[in-house]
Amino acid sequence: MVDSAVPGLIDADTDRSEMGLPSMPGDDPLTERALTEIQERTLVMAGIRADVSAACEGGRVLPKAGHKTLCTVTYRGVELTWDVWVSDVAGSGAGQLYWYDIYPPDSGLLLADAVYGRFWNEHHKTAEELRCDRIPAVKTVELGADTGYACQYLDTADADTPRWVTEEVLADTTGPVFREPEQRDTSGS
């Protein structure tokens, strides 16, 4: 049963200081900037604040156009590897500028508290009862795919025929998301 809000939920609109991260000044070296960004993205994906650490292979992001560096964030003992792709470099010395993209790992984080909290936030004002499957405290799952877990709410909009609505739980780079299962064609055609 999901019967109350979960304090401390994080989303993309949460301030970095609320996530426990320092502000990101614009003059940070490339490696520190990329590591700070993937720590923030990992926290948003998890949906719950925790201490995170990060490091890149070779100890730094190689500042070379067309080069990919793998950087790993550790969240509650789970490691996620992000790709940092440097697309262009201009200038030299202290005035060097970098353009880079960060690509998420194939697997993401699914946290029970984040699922329960987000489901509560989305449905508690319009539904009578909320419930979700038992979900492990922290689990890695494929991003964008059905996790095998579901949540339900009792829709009482039509007072004569209340009905349970089931929503699948997915993990995304923005945290847990919910969707009604697709109707499968069982007619055999």
Secondary structure, DSSP 4 states (H G I P E B T S, - for coil): ---S--TTB--TTS-HHHHT-----TT--HHHHHHHHHHHHHHHHH-B---EEEEEGGGS----TTEEEEEEEEETTEEEEEEEEEEEEES-GGG-EEEEEEE--SEEEEEHHHHHHHHHHHHTTTEEEEEE----SEEEEETTSEEEEEEEEEE-SSTTS-EEEEEEEEEETTEEEEEPPPPP--S--
